[in-house]
Structure formats: C-alpha cells, structure tokens
Amino acid sequence: MTYRRQISISSPMMQRWSKKKNHFPLLAFLFSVFIVASILYNERNIQQIHENNEQQQASITQESVLTSVSPTISGKEKKRRAIEGIDRFTTCESTRKYSGRKIERVDRTPDSEQRRGGLEGCDISSGKWVFDNASYPLYNESDCPYMSDQLACRKHGRTNLGYQNWRWQPHNCNLKRWNVTKMWEKLRGKRLMFVGDSLNRGQWISMVCLLQSVIPADKRSMSPNAPLTIFRAEEYNATVEFYWAPLLVESNSDDPVNHRLEDRIILPDSVLKHASQWESADILVFNTYLWWRQGPVKLLWSSEEHGVCEELDGLGAMELAMEAWADWVASKVNPLEKRVLFVTMSPTHLWSREWEPGSEGNCYNETTPIDMEGYWGTGSDLPTMQMVEKVVGKLSSKVSVLNITQLSEYRKDGHPSIYRKFWETLSPQQLSNPASFSDCIHWCLPGVPDVWNELLFHFL
C-alpha cells in the first residue's frame, strides 16, 4: 500500500504557500485542468523541505505546504513500526529542525452534540478545601495492601497527618458523596482503565484503595507490575486497570521501569500500539503533562525510514500527541458505549516564594493548604491548559474533562516531600538539606488523588 500524505489549504498561510508558479504552458494547463481537477483538489505533489544544517539551525527554507499525517491509517512503514515498535534503545540517526508537519484529524462528531460536564450550573472545579476529620480520610493507608511506597507518607515517617483530612467543597453545589457500593455497581461487568504517567498511576492506586476494602481477599487479585496492571474483583466481574503510556503516543519511554533517558523520542503520529491495549476498556481516564516539560522532544515520524528525527519544544510536541490521541477518540469512540475522561495537569509546588513571598523553599514542611483563592503557580502552565482545551473541545460529547488543576494548586501540603521511598541512594549533601530531595510532584495517599476520584465518581 502506498502511504499518501493528505494536506489542507484552509488557512490563509497554507493558501499563501500553495500559490506556486506553474511551469506548464497556459493552454495546456487550461485543457488539463478539466481532466484532473478532482485529483488536484485532494492531492498535490509536495517538494522536499530544505534545511540549513548550520550549528544554530537558524533558518529553514520551506518550498511546500505543510504535510498532514493520520495516526489511525496504517501505511507500509507505519505497519512495520507497529510490529517492531520503539523502545528505550531507539536512537535518532540524525536530528533536524521541526518541519511543521501536523496531525490530520477529521471531526466525526455532530455539531449538535455537547461535551459532557458536571451537573448543569455547577462548576465542581471551583471551590475551597474544608478541614473534615470526621469524614476523611476515606480509608487508612495501612489498610490498603496495594499502597505504593512512593505515596505512603505515614509509613515513611510523616507525623503531621492533616493532609488526609481535607474535603473539597464546590462553591455552588455539593459533590456526590463517595459510596463504594454504588461505585462498584457502576463498574459491574466493566473495565475501568487509567492511562498515562505516574500521576495517573497514583490516581489508579487511590481508586483501588477506595474500592478494595469491600471485596473479600480471596475474591480479588492484582496482576504483576507491567505496562498493564490489573486489579480484578471477581464478585462484580470488573477490573480497575493502569496502563503506562506517559506521552500517550508511542515513545522510547514506554517501559514502566526503565524510562530515564537522555533523549525523549516519540512517534508523534502513532497510538496504534497503545490503543490496542486500551480500546476495549469501558471507562478510560487519560492524563499527560509533566513529561513534556523536560526539554525538547525528538519526533520520529512513522513514514521516516532512515531514523531521521525532528526536534520540537515540549508544548508543540504535546499538541501533536494530543491530536493523535484525539483522532483515535474521534474515529473509535461511541459515547453511548464508552466513557472517556481527560484529567488536566497536576500542579507541582517547587518554589515556596510563590505562596510565601521572601521564602526560599518548596513543599517541604508545608502542613496546610494555600488559602488564596485563585492561586496559580508556575507548576501549572496556562498555555498547556489552553491547548488541551482547544484539542478536547473539538471532541464534543466524546470526552469529559476532569479539571483537577485549580483545586490541587491549593494543596502545597499534600506532596510526599521527603516521606516516601527513594529508589536511589541519597548523598550526604542531600540528607543535610531535606528540601533538596523533596518530592513536590506526586501526592501522599490518602490525600488529594482521592478527591480526584470523587470527581470521577461524580461524573459517572
């Protein structure tokens, strides 16, 4: 099968680039246009993109319109890559500047459909934290056999446990009160799958801890740690699963253990491998964010046969990945049969001067939430939020947005800080300065991710 790249000339810029000089005689052109007009309308020859390969890559000469590629159509090279895959040993033979290629996506959702949200007139993401040690925590850390050492803060020495006792209260309504039996009934006969990075894995562990207590030990099981990890409840014929795909598209970071690499390489137009794992789930909860904030990303397009990568900044690369994911949603998801939710960015708290001017620290030793309504730190990126809104907004009723960002921004006290298992030996210099190795990215459990799951319960 010949892989054919489709283009769009809807924008003024694309139209301007497409106005190229014709080298045929005028009469011949006028005669031939009647014969091949329908072909020319849909397909044009695209000249090669010429680059300046100087050290600074200061300029790039483009003599063609930008190409668009579909992430859900398997050409010969894409099929080969789907079989061979990309792994942590994948490298770029060479790297050039980003050519401007885009992901082609056709919106298959009727305009009349509206994107799902919370209850009408109720913005559950706007509210305040209320201390409630009568109802919270919803479970005890020590009672959950599936707790992660990365999130078990009490086990690893944290003595101030107030982070467990905060309830999220929306301004103009109430969240549905968590009910474990009702949640299991919603899941009866279904697969609930969380897909994403370690923050989404934390939300999955939270959900398992919230649910497991009512299932007899001999009626529940957990599969070994792998890219796809499954908690199974026999009585309900249901599973709660986590699939490791931190960048949504295929990448060299798809090993759930060995993914600390110098270069981040992605297949920006391919979700085929991952989608084969998640496509049969009934309820899907996706996230991606932090892994795009670690410097430039290498793009290895599925049509590129010689290991030539392009380099793009994290936000631009994330948008390509989101468009590839959105194309899968648009083409494969029937909202009457499958629920899809996208979790917005989880904020970090790396600079205490942002909530306490003049201080020099981070989340270490923080014991109470931020009480400044509307607080927004540098751990959350507005351009990223706007890009996600643009991409997801085109999906209409097919996706619900689980907006956890603002409510989590207030919770500088909810991170593990130094109270977790660290997988690498800490140096004497680090140990002498606890703030230097504080984890201000992940969240203690019980804690903030439990509230994210209360929002999920509210949506379902």
C-alpha positions as a printed Julia matrix, in Angstrom:
460×3 Matrix{Float64}:
   0.0     0.0     0.0
   1.4     3.37   -0.9
   1.37    5.8     2.01
  -0.28    9.02    0.77
   0.05   12.22    2.76
  -3.0    14.48    2.69
  -2.84   18.26    3.0
  -5.22   21.04    3.93
  -5.19   24.54    2.48
  -7.94   26.04    4.59
  -5.83   28.59    6.47
  -4.58   31.84    4.85
  -0.98   30.78    5.49
  -1.49   27.44    3.78
  -3.24   29.15    0.87
  -0.36   31.58    0.5
   2.24   28.8     0.45
   0.19   26.8    -2.03
   0.27   29.52   -4.68
   3.28   28.23   -6.57
   4.34   29.18  -10.07
   3.1    26.78  -12.77
   5.66   25.59  -15.3
   3.17   24.24  -17.91
   2.1    26.35  -20.86
  -1.08   28.19  -20.15
  -3.19   26.49  -22.85
  -2.06   23.04  -21.83
  -2.87   23.81  -18.25
  -6.36   25.07  -19.06
  -7.02   21.95  -21.11
  -5.72   19.54  -18.49
  -7.42   21.18  -15.53
 -10.8    19.88  -16.71
  -9.44   16.35  -16.74
  -7.6    16.24  -13.45
  -9.32   18.91  -11.35
 -10.79   16.42   -8.87
  -7.39   14.84   -8.3
  -5.6    18.15   -7.86
  -8.22   19.24   -5.39
  -7.34   16.43   -2.99
  -3.68   15.72   -3.63
  -0.66   17.78   -4.6
   2.97   16.94   -5.11
   4.97   18.15   -2.16
   8.53   19.28   -2.7
  11.26   18.37   -0.27
  11.81   20.61    2.72
  15.29   22.12    2.52
  17.08   22.96    5.7
  20.07   24.93    6.71
  22.16   22.47    8.75
  24.38   25.06   10.4
  25.1    24.57   14.08
  22.44   27.01   15.28
  19.85   25.84   12.71
  18.93   29.48   12.39
  16.64   29.12    9.44
  14.67   26.58    7.47
  13.57   27.07    3.86
  10.19   25.59    3.12
   9.18   25.3    -0.54
   5.98   23.36    0.06
   2.8    23.31    2.03
   2.95   21.56    5.41
   2.04   17.89    5.32
  -0.61   16.28    7.45
  -0.47   12.67    8.59
  -3.18   10.48   10.01
  -2.39    8.48   13.18
  -5.07    5.88   12.54
  -4.23    4.88    8.95
  -1.51    2.25    8.65
   0.83    2.75    5.74
   3.56    0.25    4.93
   6.18    1.93    7.12
   3.73    2.51    9.97
   2.77   -1.17    9.94
   6.44   -2.08   10.12
   7.0     0.25   13.06
   3.88   -1.09   14.79
   5.39   -4.57   14.61
   8.95   -3.6    15.52
   7.92   -0.9    17.96
  10.02    1.78   19.56
  11.83    1.14   22.83
  14.39    2.66   25.16
  17.19    1.57   22.84
  15.77    3.51   19.88
  18.03    6.32   18.71
  17.97    9.06   16.11
  20.48    8.67   13.29
  20.35   12.43   12.86
  18.21   15.34   14.02
  16.87   18.29   12.12
  14.6    21.21   12.87
  10.84   20.58   13.03
   9.37   20.73    9.53
   5.89   21.8    10.58
   4.12   18.52    9.91
   0.72   18.31   11.58
  -1.65   15.56   12.64
  -4.68   15.25   10.38
  -7.91   14.77   12.29
 -11.43   14.62   10.98
 -14.14   15.66   13.43
 -16.73   12.91   13.19
 -18.98   14.27   15.94
 -22.23   16.09   15.03
 -22.09   19.8    15.89
 -25.31   19.48   17.86
 -23.72   17.27   20.49
 -22.35   18.98   23.57
 -19.34   17.89   25.57
 -20.21   16.24   28.84
 -19.51   18.08   32.04
 -20.67   18.15   35.6
 -24.17   18.93   36.74
 -25.68   21.87   34.89
 -24.89   25.16   36.63
 -22.32   23.53   38.89
 -18.59   24.04   38.4
 -17.15   21.37   40.66
 -13.6    22.58   39.99
 -14.27   25.92   41.69
 -14.44   25.8    45.47
 -12.41   25.58   48.65
 -10.84   22.98   50.94
 -12.65   22.36   54.22
 -10.97   20.57   57.13
 -13.08   17.49   57.92
 -11.53   14.92   60.23
 -14.89   13.27   60.78
 -15.37   12.0    57.21
 -11.78   11.92   55.95
  -9.66   10.03   55.18
 -11.89    7.68   53.22
  -9.54    4.76   54.03
  -6.43    4.12   56.09
  -3.03    3.89   54.47
  -2.12    0.72   56.35
  -5.38   -1.0    55.37
  -4.66   -0.9    51.64
  -2.38   -3.8    50.61
  -1.81   -2.17   47.22
  -0.37    1.07   48.56
   2.74    2.33   46.77
   5.89    3.13   48.78
   6.18    6.24   46.67
   2.91    7.55   48.14
   2.79    6.01   51.64
   3.88    9.11   53.56
   2.89    7.96   57.05
   4.76    4.68   56.6
   7.89    6.64   55.69
   7.88    8.94   58.7
   5.4    11.73   58.19
   3.82   12.56   61.55
   1.64   15.54   60.64
  -1.32   13.75   59.05
  -3.6    16.72   58.5
  -3.17   16.33   54.73
  -5.56   13.37   54.96
  -8.46   15.36   56.45
  -9.37   17.91   53.81
 -12.64   17.77   51.87
 -13.2    19.61   48.59
 -16.31   21.81   48.67
 -17.51   23.36   45.37
 -18.9    26.87   45.75
 -22.39   26.39   44.35
 -23.18   22.72   44.82
 -22.09   19.55   46.56
 -20.11   16.64   45.21
 -21.83   13.28   45.26
 -20.73   11.66   48.49
 -18.39    8.76   47.88
 -20.16    5.41   48.11
 -18.05    2.34   47.48
 -21.01    0.02   46.81
 -22.53    2.41   44.28
 -19.17    2.77   42.57
 -18.84   -1.0    42.25
 -22.34   -1.16   40.77
 -21.29    1.43   38.18
 -18.33   -0.81   37.36
 -20.15   -4.15   37.33
 -19.12   -6.1    34.24
 -16.83   -3.29   33.1
 -13.17   -2.35   32.67
 -12.08    0.98   34.18
  -8.62    1.86   32.87
  -6.31    4.73   33.81
  -3.83    5.57   31.04
  -0.87    7.87   31.47
   2.09    8.63   33.73
   2.97    8.15   37.41
   0.44   10.78   38.5
  -2.32    8.83   36.79
  -0.91    5.7    38.39
  -1.29    7.45   41.74
  -4.94    8.13   40.95
  -5.36    4.46   40.0
  -3.8     3.3    43.3
  -6.13    5.71   45.1
  -9.13    4.19   43.3
  -8.02    0.64   44.13
  -7.56    1.6    47.8
 -11.0     3.23   47.83
 -12.62    0.11   46.35
 -10.77   -2.92   47.64
 -11.97   -2.95   51.25
 -15.4    -4.42   50.43
 -14.0    -7.24   48.3
 -13.02  -10.42   50.19
  -9.33  -11.21   49.91
 -10.0   -14.46   48.07
 -12.24  -12.69   45.55
  -9.74  -10.06   44.42
  -6.38  -10.15   42.68
  -3.68   -7.87   41.28
  -1.61   -8.77   38.24
   2.18   -8.4    38.45
   3.65   -4.99   37.74
   3.81   -4.5    33.98
   2.83   -1.87   31.39
  -0.75   -3.01   32.03
  -1.55   -3.76   35.68
  -5.0    -5.1    36.57
  -6.94   -5.2    39.83
  -9.78   -7.69   39.48
 -12.91   -8.06   41.61
 -14.47  -11.44   40.94
 -17.85  -10.71   42.52
 -18.51   -7.77   40.2
 -16.74   -9.21   37.15
 -14.95   -5.87   37.0
 -11.4    -4.61   36.69
  -9.62   -1.39   37.61
  -6.51   -1.13   35.47
  -3.5     1.08   34.84
  -1.66    1.28   31.53
   1.69    3.06   31.38
   1.74    5.49   28.43
   3.18    8.76   29.8
   3.2    10.52   26.41
   0.02    8.87   25.01
   1.73    8.24   21.66
   4.39    5.54   21.34
   7.78    6.56   22.73
  11.12    5.31   23.95
   9.81    5.88   27.5
   7.1     3.21   27.38
   8.95    0.85   29.72
   7.26    1.4    33.12
  10.58    0.93   34.95
  13.48    1.84   32.64
  12.47    5.19   31.2
  15.04    7.67   32.47
  16.69    8.54   29.18
  18.77   11.39   27.86
  16.57   11.98   24.8
  12.8    11.74   24.71
  11.79   10.19   21.36
   8.17    9.81   20.27
   6.25    8.56   17.26
   4.0    11.65   17.1
   1.54   10.1    14.66
   1.1     6.66   16.21
  -1.17    5.47   19.01
  -1.82    2.1    17.37
   0.26    0.04   19.8
  -1.17    1.69   22.92
  -4.72    1.78   21.57
  -4.65   -1.99   21.13
  -4.38   -2.17   24.93
  -6.93    0.44   25.91
  -9.54    0.23   23.12
 -11.67   -2.48   24.76
 -11.99   -0.69   28.12
 -15.42    0.67   29.03
 -14.26    3.7    31.01
 -10.96    5.38   30.13
  -9.2     8.03   32.22
  -6.27    9.66   30.41
  -3.6    12.11   31.51
  -0.31   13.54   30.24
   1.63   16.66   31.16
   4.84   16.59   33.22
   6.88   14.55   30.77
   6.51   17.32   28.19
   8.18   19.85   30.5
  11.64   18.29   30.46
  13.14   19.98   27.4
  12.88   19.44   23.63
  11.35   16.25   22.26
  12.6    14.22   19.28
   9.97   13.33   16.69
  10.38   10.11   14.69
   7.58   10.09   12.15
   6.18    6.72   11.14
   6.87    7.46    7.48
  10.55    8.19    8.13
  12.57    5.13    7.1
  16.09    6.24    7.97
  15.94    7.23   11.64
  15.92   10.95   10.93
  14.29   12.79   13.83
  12.92   16.29   14.12
  13.18   18.35   17.3
  10.35   20.35   18.82
   9.66   22.08   22.12
   7.61   20.22   24.7
   4.36   22.12   24.25
   4.39   21.71   20.47
   5.2    18.01   20.78
   2.45   17.53   23.35
  -0.05   19.14   20.99
   0.92   16.68   18.23
   0.47   13.78   20.66
  -2.87   15.14   21.86
  -4.08   15.47   18.26
  -3.07   11.87   17.52
  -4.93   10.73   20.66
  -7.92   12.92   19.73
  -8.04   11.35   16.28
  -8.37    7.94   17.9
 -11.17    9.22   20.13
 -12.98   10.89   17.22
 -12.8     7.83   14.99
 -13.24    5.0    17.51
 -15.32    6.16   20.48
 -19.08    5.85   20.63
 -20.08    7.88   23.74
 -23.15    5.68   24.21
 -20.89    2.68   24.73
 -17.62    4.05   26.14
 -16.8     6.82   28.61
 -13.6     8.8    28.05
 -12.27   11.33   30.54
  -9.17   13.51   30.35
  -7.53   14.66   33.59
  -5.97   18.12   33.44
  -2.47   18.85   34.71
  -1.45   18.04   38.26
   0.48   21.05   39.68
   3.86   20.98   41.37
   4.94   23.13   44.34
   8.66   23.7    43.82
   9.02   27.35   44.9
   7.59   28.44   48.25
   8.21   32.11   47.35
   5.17   31.84   45.07
   2.78   31.45   48.01
   5.03   32.93   50.71
   7.0    35.87   49.25
  10.55   36.08   50.52
  10.87   32.42   51.47
  13.36   30.02   49.89
  11.99   26.52   49.9
   9.41   24.22   48.35
   6.68   21.87   49.64
   8.94   20.55   52.41
   7.44   21.14   55.88
   4.2    22.54   54.45
   1.24   21.38   56.54
  -1.77   23.46   55.38
  -3.34   24.35   52.02
  -2.95   27.72   50.32
  -5.93   29.88   51.3
  -5.52   32.44   48.49
  -8.48   31.79   46.17
  -7.45   31.66   42.53
  -3.8    30.97   43.38
  -1.86   29.82   40.33
   1.82   28.88   40.5
   4.42   28.12   37.87
   3.82   24.4    38.44
   0.78   24.75   36.17
   1.17   26.07   32.64
  -1.68   28.14   31.19
  -0.63   27.72   27.53
  -0.79   23.96   28.05
  -4.24   24.22   29.61
  -5.4    26.34   26.67
  -4.0    23.87   24.15
  -5.72   20.94   25.9
  -9.0    22.85   25.95
  -8.67   23.54   22.21
  -7.98   19.9    21.33
 -10.51   18.33   23.69
 -13.11   20.97   22.9
 -13.4    19.63   19.35
 -14.37   16.2    20.63
 -17.81   17.32   21.81
 -19.66   14.66   23.81
 -16.94   12.04   23.37
 -14.74   13.32   26.24
 -15.38   14.69   29.72
 -12.73   16.91   31.27
 -11.77   16.14   34.87
 -10.39   19.53   35.89
  -8.22   18.86   38.94
  -5.69   21.67   38.43
  -7.02   24.61   40.41
  -8.19   22.58   43.39
  -4.81   20.8    43.52
  -2.94   24.12   43.26
  -4.03   24.94   46.82
  -2.59   21.71   48.24
   1.1    22.51   48.79
   0.83   20.31   51.91
  -0.24   17.17   50.05
   3.05   16.04   48.48
   5.29   13.28   49.86
   8.19   15.7    50.31
  10.86   13.52   51.99
   8.35   10.97   53.31
   8.5     8.28   50.66
  10.78    5.54   49.42
  13.55    6.87   47.21
  14.87    4.39   44.68
  18.36    5.9    44.55
  20.76    6.33   47.46
  20.69    9.9    48.77
  24.0    11.69   49.09
  25.25   13.18   52.39
  24.75   16.63   50.87
  21.1    15.86   50.1
  20.48   14.38   53.52
  21.86   17.52   55.16
  19.3    19.59   53.23
  15.94   17.77   53.13
  14.3    20.33   50.87
  16.84   19.45   48.17
  15.35   15.99   47.62
  11.7    16.69   48.4
   9.14   15.16   46.08
   6.8    18.07   45.33
   5.29   16.36   42.29
   3.46   13.24   43.48
   0.81   13.09   46.21
   0.51   11.32   49.56
  -2.26    8.75   49.97
  -4.81    9.02   51.42
  -4.97   12.55   50.08
  -5.54   14.74   47.04
  -5.96   11.95   44.41
  -8.86   10.56   46.45
 -10.69   13.8    45.72
  -9.88   13.43   42.03
 -11.66   10.09   42.2
 -14.59   11.64   44.0
 -14.87   13.95   40.99
 -14.73   10.89   38.73
 -17.49    9.25   40.76
 -19.48   12.49   40.41
 -19.12   12.32   36.59
 -20.11    8.66   36.33
